[in-house]
Amino acid sequence: MAAGGVSLFARLPICGQRSQVLRPIHRLLSGPGTVAADPRREEQSLGIAETGSEDRTPKKRFSEVQKERREQAQRTVLILCPNKISEKKFLKYLSQHGPINNHFFFESFGLYAVVEFCQKDSVASLQSVTRILSVGTEAAIPFRSRFFNLKLKNPASQTSEQSDIPCSSQSPPSNKKLFELLCNAESVDDQLNTLLKEFQLTEENAKLRYLTCSLIEDIAAAYFPHCEVRPFGSSVNGFGKLGCDLDMLLDLDEIGKSSAHKNSGNFLMEFQVKSAASERIATQKILSVIGECLDHFGPGCVGVQKILNARCPLVRFSHQASGFQCDLTANNRIALKSSELLYIYSALDSRVRALVFSIRCWARAHSLTSSIPGAWVTNFSLTMMVIFFLQRRSPPVLPTLDYLKTLADAEDKCIIEGHNCTFTCDLNRIKPSENTETLELLLKEFFEYFGNFAFNKNSINVRQGREQNKPESSPLHIQNPFETSLNISKNVSQSQLQKFVDLARESAWILHQEDKDHPSPASHQPWGLAALLLPSVTNSVSHAKKKRKKPASERVKNLLESIKSSGTENSTNTSGKRTVSTQA
């Protein structure tokens, strides 16, 4: 997919003048690095509030967002509708079962409606009047889910009242549209914020993700009442883009908690249960059974694979209606805690998400990342590199994990499988950063920092926010923030790391060249972030020239060093903002 994106960009016509904006591009707010409001994609809906001097809104805890979303999903149903339908009559029919709080339509394998009632009882009322689908000679499995199929009794008589339904987009923009938007932005900061707004999860997509988890929870609850199926990873940490996979956690811990307080008197009641030799074996057995249920009984669940011998056992499947590729794990609580940590980092400063989205897009355009497992850098590793880089700024944009731990109180204490996962869960305790650097400067400095990073001897540690000696010989070493003995980038090969370094140096060089000779609107040349998404500049150099010159990465490194050395006498940039040395 990434390679395809590069070739598409290569075939695009040169973009037009920046003044010819295709649609209104929201200007930046009063402070540098802030994201302009977009009515179509409201960040507040995901539980992530804007940061900066203009924001006084208390930020929600990760647990609060999860609880609100889960309750919302439990009042919601998913309905497969005819291709054309009267929206007014459809809502009037459903309103017989109770007031509707919200609804939207989307297209997947047909037209679907997501309908959120005001009360959970309305769902039960709708289920009570719904019949089991007749499938002719085949036998229907009578599973009463919240996934319905709407049929018209007399479709011919209702033709005149049917109309096209406006659908919510569940996919990111095409490469062509994105490229045009970037070329017509007014600054590099605008470009990064535009990319964020176009790729981030919408309110509707977030609701659909929690609803999908809730539908799977209904199936698991047949065996384990009071269990919870929660989304984790990109779907909830603030860094998810439209189209990303849906990671789910089957949480069985709540079962024990719900009955712990009910035992009283002189007797102790315990459930009679079977035992397994280890927690891993128990997890494998549970997921094996749930996988069978999804395959045989789960409406819309197709392509079920039970991958039980992986380091973290999982069930992988496609949820046909929502279009999500899903991975279901069990009792993977450290993964949920990692999601909470990234949620906090994404919410502390609005520049963080814009920078992460742009770096990920850049990496995908140059095939540094892939949806296929292999020796590539992962999106998680890239995110940790951005966080680490922002911790290294002066003053820091983000605090270290150790600092977040010092802000924790008694209720924040968290030990998982012997690993200390404690940090403050209250974002309002964390002092906002005093760093005011622009996104353009941060992007340029990111490429320069890692283009000159001593990967051969140093590792990346977001817990302490500093470089440290590598404890192993892997080309790239990024310490897992909680399981500190693990390297989250152990899969990355030397050749892939070198490719990352070469492209980082070239990207820094492109941005430095634009500082010296900024393309004019009349030149019709791609610029800023758009230029970085085009094929590597080394591809534009003929083979003959390559033979007569040093390798491109060495030339770019030398150019960067000369640029840096020429500016050492002046420690401020053109905007008066102080920069820091990124020499390893």
LOZA-479613 format. One record per residue (C-alpha): residue in three letters; x, y, z. Coordinates in steps of 0.5 Angstrom, whole numbers, padded with zeros to 4 digits, always signed. Example, Ala and Ser with C-alpha at 12.3 -4.5 7.8 and 13.67 -1.06 7.14 Angstrom:
REM residues 2
ALA+0025-0009+0016
SER+0027-0002+0014
This chain:
REM residues 584
MET+0000+0000+0000
ALA+0006+0005+0002
ALA+0009+0003-0005
GLY+0003+0005-0009
GLY+0002+0011-0005
VAL+0009+0014-0008
SER+0008+0012-0015
LEU+0001+0016-0015
PHE+0005+0022-0012
ALA+0010+0021-0018
ARG+0004+0021-0023
LEU+0001+0027-0020
PRO+0001+0034-0024
ILE+0005+0039-0021
CYS+0001+0043-0016
GLY-0002+0050-0018
GLN-0001+0056-0014
ARG-0002+0056-0007
SER-0007+0062-0007
GLN-0012+0057-0011
VAL-0015+0054-0005
LEU-0019+0048-0006
ARG-0023+0049+0000
PRO-0022+0054+0006
ILE-0016+0052+0010
HIS-0017+0054+0017
ARG-0012+0059+0020
LEU-0008+0057+0026
LEU-0010+0060+0033
SER-0007+0065+0037
GLY-0001+0061+0039
PRO+0004+0057+0035
GLY+0003+0049+0034
THR-0004+0050+0036
VAL-0009+0046+0031
ALA-0015+0050+0028
ALA-0022+0048+0030
ASP-0026+0044+0025
PRO-0033+0043+0025
ARG-0033+0036+0021
ARG-0028+0033+0026
GLU-0028+0035+0033
GLU-0023+0033+0037
GLN-0027+0034+0044
SER-0031+0028+0041
LEU-0025+0024+0042
GLY-0024+0026+0049
ILE-0018+0030+0047
ALA-0018+0037+0049
GLU-0014+0043+0045
THR-0008+0045+0049
GLY-0005+0052+0050
SER-0006+0059+0053
GLU-0013+0059+0050
ASP-0015+0053+0053
ARG-0018+0053+0060
THR-0022+0046+0059
PRO-0021+0041+0064
LYS-0018+0035+0060
LYS-0022+0028+0061
ARG-0018+0022+0064
PHE-0017+0016+0060
SER-0022+0012+0064
GLU-0027+0017+0064
VAL-0027+0017+0056
GLN-0027+0010+0056
LYS-0033+0009+0061
GLU-0037+0014+0057
ARG-0036+0011+0050
ARG-0038+0004+0053
GLU-0044+0007+0056
GLN-0046+0010+0049
ALA-0044+0004+0045
GLN-0049+0000+0050
ARG-0055+0004+0048
THR-0053+0004+0040
VAL-0055-0001+0035
LEU-0053-0003+0028
ILE-0058-0003+0022
LEU-0057-0006+0015
CYS-0061-0002+0011
PRO-0064-0002+0004
ASN-0060+0002-0001
LYS-0065+0008-0001
ILE-0070+0009+0004
SER-0074+0015+0007
GLU-0069+0018+0013
LYS-0075+0021+0016
LYS-0080+0015+0016
PHE-0074+0010+0019
LEU-0073+0015+0025
LYS-0080+0015+0026
TYR-0081+0008+0026
LEU-0075+0007+0031
SER-0077+0012+0036
GLN-0083+0008+0038
HIS-0078+0004+0042
GLY-0075+0011+0045
PRO-0072+0017+0044
ILE-0066+0017+0039
ASN-0060+0021+0042
ASN-0056+0021+0035
HIS-0055+0017+0029
PHE-0051+0017+0022
PHE-0051+0013+0016
PHE-0044+0010+0013
GLU-0043+0005+0007
SER-0039-0001+0007
PHE-0042-0008+0004
GLY-0049-0004+0003
LEU-0052+0002+0007
TYR-0051+0002+0015
ALA-0054+0006+0020
VAL-0051+0007+0027
VAL-0057+0009+0032
GLU-0056+0011+0039
PHE-0062+0011+0043
CYS-0062+0015+0050
GLN-0064+0009+0054
LYS-0061+0002+0054
ASP-0068+0000+0055
SER-0070+0002+0048
VAL-0065-0003+0045
ALA-0069-0009+0049
SER-0075-0006+0046
LEU-0073-0006+0039
GLN-0070-0013+0040
SER-0077-0016+0043
VAL-0080-0014+0036
THR-0075-0017+0031
ARG-0076-0024+0028
ILE-0070-0029+0026
LEU-0068-0028+0019
SER-0071-0034+0015
VAL-0066-0037+0010
GLY-0070-0042+0006
THR-0068-0049+0007
GLU-0062-0047+0011
ALA-0062-0047+0019
ALA-0061-0040+0022
ILE-0057-0039+0028
PRO-0062-0036+0033
PHE-0057-0031+0036
ARG-0060-0024+0039
SER-0055-0019+0037
ARG-0056-0011+0036
PHE-0054-0012+0029
PHE-0061-0012+0025
ASN-0063-0012+0018
LEU-0068-0007+0016
LYS-0073-0010+0010
LEU-0079-0006+0007
LYS-0086-0009+0007
ASN-0088-0006+0000
PRO-0082-0003-0003
ALA-0085-0001-0010
SER-0090+0003-0006
GLN-0085+0007-0003
THR-0081+0009-0009
SER-0083+0016-0009
GLU-0081+0017-0002
GLN-0074+0014-0002
SER-0068+0019-0003
ASP-0060+0018-0003
ILE-0058+0018+0005
PRO-0052+0023+0006
CYS-0046+0018+0009
SER-0041+0019+0014
SER-0034+0018+0011
GLN-0030+0012+0014
SER-0024+0013+0010
PRO-0018+0018+0009
PRO-0018+0022+0003
SER-0014+0020-0003
ASN-0007+0021-0004
LYS-0009+0026-0010
LYS-0014+0030-0006
LEU-0009+0030+0000
PHE-0003+0033-0004
GLU-0007+0038-0007
LEU-0009+0040+0000
LEU-0002+0041+0002
CYS+0000+0044-0004
ASN-0005+0050-0003
ALA-0004+0051+0005
GLU-0001+0057+0007
SER+0005+0055+0011
VAL+0008+0048+0013
ASP+0004+0049+0020
ASP-0002+0049+0016
GLN+0000+0043+0012
LEU+0001+0039+0018
ASN-0005+0041+0021
THR-0009+0040+0015
LEU-0006+0033+0014
LEU-0008+0031+0022
LYS-0015+0034+0020
GLU-0016+0030+0014
PHE-0013+0023+0017
GLN-0015+0023+0025
LEU-0021+0019+0027
THR-0028+0022+0026
GLU-0033+0023+0032
GLU-0037+0018+0028
ASN-0031+0013+0027
ALA-0030+0013+0034
LYS-0037+0011+0036
LEU-0037+0005+0031
ARG-0031+0003+0034
TYR-0034+0002+0041
LEU-0040+0000+0038
THR-0036-0006+0034
CYS-0033-0008+0041
SER-0039-0008+0045
LEU-0042-0012+0039
ILE-0037-0017+0041
GLU-0038-0017+0048
ASP-0045-0019+0047
ILE-0042-0026+0044
ALA-0037-0026+0050
ALA-0042-0025+0055
ALA-0045-0031+0054
TYR-0039-0035+0057
PHE-0037-0030+0061
PRO-0042-0025+0064
HIS-0040-0018+0066
CYS-0033-0019+0062
GLU-0031-0013+0058
VAL-0029-0012+0051
ARG-0025-0005+0050
PRO-0021-0002+0045
PHE-0014+0000+0046
GLY-0008+0002+0041
SER-0009+0007+0036
SER-0017+0007+0036
VAL-0016+0010+0043
ASN-0009+0013+0044
GLY-0011+0020+0040
PHE-0006+0017+0034
GLY-0011+0013+0030
LYS-0012+0015+0023
LEU-0018+0013+0019
GLY-0018+0006+0016
CYS-0013+0003+0022
ASP-0014-0004+0025
LEU-0019-0004+0031
ASP-0015-0008+0037
MET-0019-0011+0042
LEU-0018-0013+0049
LEU-0023-0018+0053
ASP-0022-0016+0060
LEU-0024-0022+0065
ASP-0021-0018+0071
GLU-0028-0014+0072
ILE-0032-0021+0073
GLY-0028-0022+0080
LYS-0029-0015+0082
SER-0036-0015+0081
SER-0037-0020+0086
ALA-0032-0019+0091
HIS-0036-0014+0095
LYS-0042-0019+0096
ASN-0039-0024+0100
SER-0041-0023+0108
GLY-0042-0027+0114
ASN-0039-0033+0116
PHE-0039-0036+0110
LEU-0035-0035+0103
MET-0038-0037+0097
GLU-0033-0039+0091
PHE-0035-0041+0084
GLN-0033-0048+0082
VAL-0028-0047+0076
LYS-0024-0051+0072
SER-0016-0050+0072
ALA-0011-0049+0067
ALA-0003-0050+0068
SER-0001-0043+0067
GLU-0005-0036+0065
ARG-0002-0037+0058
ILE-0006-0043+0057
ALA-0012-0041+0060
THR-0012-0035+0055
GLN-0011-0039+0050
LYS-0017-0044+0051
ILE-0021-0038+0053
LEU-0019-0034+0046
SER-0020-0041+0042
VAL-0027-0042+0045
ILE-0029-0034+0043
GLY-0026-0035+0036
GLU-0030-0041+0035
CYS-0036-0037+0037
LEU-0035-0031+0033
ASP-0034-0036+0027
HIS-0040-0039+0028
PHE-0045-0035+0031
GLY-0042-0028+0030
PRO-0046-0024+0025
GLY-0041-0020+0020
CYS-0035-0023+0023
VAL-0031-0027+0017
GLY-0024-0029+0016
VAL-0023-0032+0023
GLN-0016-0034+0025
LYS-0014-0036+0032
ILE-0007-0034+0033
LEU-0006-0037+0039
ASN+0002-0039+0039
ALA+0004-0032+0038
ARG+0008-0028+0044
CYS+0001-0025+0046
PRO-0005-0030+0043
LEU-0010-0027+0039
VAL-0016-0028+0035
ARG-0016-0024+0028
PHE-0022-0023+0024
SER-0026-0018+0019
HIS-0032-0015+0022
GLN-0036-0014+0015
ALA-0041-0009+0017
SER-0036-0004+0020
GLY-0030-0005+0015
PHE-0025-0006+0021
GLN-0020-0011+0021
CYS-0020-0014+0028
ASP-0015-0017+0033
LEU-0018-0019+0040
THR-0013-0021+0046
ALA-0015-0023+0053
ASN-0012-0020+0059
ASN-0007-0016+0056
ARG-0007-0010+0061
ILE+0000-0007+0059
ALA-0003-0006+0052
LEU-0009-0002+0055
LYS-0004+0002+0060
SER+0001+0004+0054
SER-0005+0006+0050
GLU-0007+0011+0056
LEU+0000+0014+0057
LEU+0000+0015+0049
TYR-0007+0018+0050
ILE-0004+0023+0056
TYR+0002+0025+0051
SER-0003+0026+0045
ALA-0007+0031+0049
LEU-0002+0035+0053
ASP+0000+0039+0047
SER-0004+0040+0040
ARG+0003+0040+0036
VAL+0004+0032+0038
ARG-0001+0029+0034
ALA+0000+0034+0028
LEU+0008+0032+0028
VAL+0006+0024+0029
PHE+0001+0024+0024
SER+0006+0027+0019
ILE+0012+0023+0021
ARG+0008+0017+0020
CYS+0005+0019+0013
TRP+0012+0021+0011
ALA+0014+0014+0013
ARG+0009+0010+0009
ALA+0010+0014+0003
HIS+0017+0012+0003
SER+0016+0005+0005
LEU+0019+0005+0011
THR+0013+0002+0015
SER+0008-0003+0012
SER+0002-0007+0014
ILE+0005-0013+0013
PRO+0010-0016+0019
GLY+0017-0016+0017
ALA+0024-0012+0019
TRP+0020-0005+0018
VAL+0020+0001+0023
THR+0013+0000+0026
ASN+0008+0006+0027
PHE+0009+0005+0035
SER+0016+0006+0034
LEU+0016+0012+0030
THR+0011+0015+0035
MET+0016+0013+0041
MET+0021+0017+0037
VAL+0017+0023+0036
ILE+0015+0023+0044
PHE+0023+0022+0045
PHE+0025+0028+0041
LEU+0020+0032+0044
GLN+0022+0031+0051
ARG+0029+0033+0048
ARG+0027+0040+0046
SER+0029+0046+0051
PRO+0025+0047+0054
PRO+0021+0040+0053
VAL+0015+0040+0049
LEU+0013+0033+0053
PRO+0015+0031+0060
THR+0019+0024+0061
LEU+0015+0018+0064
ASP+0019+0018+0070
TYR+0016+0025+0072
LEU+0009+0023+0070
LYS+0010+0018+0076
THR+0012+0023+0081
LEU+0006+0027+0080
ALA+0002+0020+0081
ASP-0002+0019+0088
ALA-0005+0013+0091
GLU-0010+0011+0086
ASP-0006+0012+0080
LYS-0001+0006+0083
CYS-0001+0001+0078
ILE+0003-0006+0078
ILE+0002-0011+0072
GLU+0005-0017+0072
GLY+0011-0015+0076
HIS+0012-0008+0072
ASN+0011-0001+0075
CYS+0006+0002+0070
THR+0005+0008+0075
PHE+0004+0015+0073
THR-0001+0020+0074
CYS-0008+0019+0070
ASP-0010+0026+0071
LEU-0008+0031+0066
ASN-0010+0037+0069
ARG-0004+0036+0074
ILE+0001+0036+0069
LYS+0004+0043+0067
PRO+0003+0046+0060
SER+0010+0046+0056
GLU+0013+0053+0056
ASN+0016+0051+0049
THR+0013+0055+0043
GLU+0017+0052+0037
THR+0013+0052+0031
LEU+0011+0045+0028
GLU+0015+0047+0022
LEU+0022+0048+0026
LEU+0020+0041+0030
LEU+0019+0037+0023
LYS+0026+0040+0021
GLU+0029+0039+0027
PHE+0026+0032+0028
PHE+0029+0030+0021
GLU+0036+0033+0023
TYR+0036+0030+0030
PHE+0035+0022+0028
GLY+0039+0023+0021
ASN+0045+0024+0026
PHE+0043+0020+0032
ALA+0048+0015+0034
PHE+0044+0009+0033
ASN+0050+0004+0033
LYS+0051+0006+0041
ASN+0045+0009+0044
SER+0038+0007+0045
ILE+0032+0011+0046
ASN+0029+0011+0053
VAL+0022+0015+0054
ARG+0022+0014+0061
GLN+0028+0018+0063
GLY+0028+0022+0056
ARG+0035+0021+0055
GLU+0040+0017+0050
GLN+0043+0011+0054
ASN+0048+0006+0052
LYS+0045+0000+0048
PRO+0044-0006+0052
GLU+0044-0011+0046
SER+0046-0011+0039
SER+0040-0010+0035
PRO+0040-0004+0030
LEU+0035+0000+0033
HIS+0033+0000+0040
ILE+0027+0003+0043
GLN+0026+0001+0051
ASN+0019-0001+0052
PRO+0016+0004+0057
PHE+0014-0001+0062
GLU+0017-0008+0060
THR+0024-0004+0061
SER+0028-0011+0059
LEU+0024-0011+0052
ASN+0026-0007+0045
ILE+0020-0005+0042
SER+0024-0005+0035
LYS+0028-0011+0036
ASN+0025-0013+0029
VAL+0028-0007+0025
SER+0034-0009+0020
GLN+0040-0005+0019
SER+0038-0004+0012
GLN+0031-0001+0014
LEU+0035+0003+0019
GLN+0040+0006+0014
LYS+0034+0007+0010
PHE+0031+0011+0015
VAL+0037+0015+0017
ASP+0038+0017+0009
LEU+0031+0019+0008
ALA+0031+0023+0015
ARG+0038+0027+0012
GLU+0035+0028+0005
SER+0028+0031+0008
ALA+0032+0035+0013
TRP+0036+0038+0007
ILE+0030+0039+0003
LEU+0027+0043+0009
HIS+0033+0047+0010
GLN+0034+0049+0002
GLU+0027+0052+0002
ASP+0029+0056+0008
LYS+0034+0059+0003
ASP+0030+0059-0003
HIS+0023+0058-0002
PRO+0019+0056-0008
SER+0015+0062-0010
PRO+0007+0061-0012
ALA+0008+0062-0019
SER+0014+0056-0019
HIS+0008+0051-0019
GLN+0013+0047-0015
PRO+0011+0042-0009
TRP+0014+0045-0003
GLY+0014+0043+0005
LEU+0011+0037+0007
ALA+0008+0036+0000
ALA+0015+0035-0003
LEU+0017+0031+0003
LEU+0012+0026+0001
LEU+0015+0025-0006
PRO+0020+0020-0008
SER+0027+0020-0005
VAL+0031+0026-0008
THR+0036+0020-0010
ASN+0031+0018-0015
SER+0032+0024-0019
VAL+0039+0024-0020
SER+0042+0020-0026
HIS+0046+0014-0025
ALA+0052+0017-0028
LYS+0052+0023-0023
LYS+0051+0018-0018
LYS+0058+0014-0020
ARG+0061+0021-0020
LYS+0059+0023-0013
LYS+0059+0021-0006
PRO+0053+0017-0004
ALA+0047+0021-0003
SER+0046+0020+0005
GLU+0054+0022+0006
ARG+0053+0029+0001
VAL+0046+0031+0005
LYS+0050+0029+0012
ASN+0056+0034+0010
LEU+0051+0039+0007
LEU+0047+0039+0014
GLU+0053+0040+0018
SER+0056+0046+0014
ILE+0049+0049+0014
LYS+0049+0048+0022
SER+0056+0050+0023
SER+0055+0056+0019
GLY+0049+0058+0024
THR+0053+0057+0030
GLU+0054+0064+0031
ASN+0047+0066+0032
SER+0043+0061+0036
THR+0036+0064+0034
ASN+0032+0062+0028
THR+0029+0067+0024
SER+0023+0067+0028
GLY+0027+0069+0034
LYS+0026+0062+0037
ARG+0032+0058+0040
THR+0034+0052+0037
VAL+0038+0046+0040
SER+0044+0042+0038
THR+0042+0035+0035
GLN+0049+0033+0034
ALA+0049+0026+0037
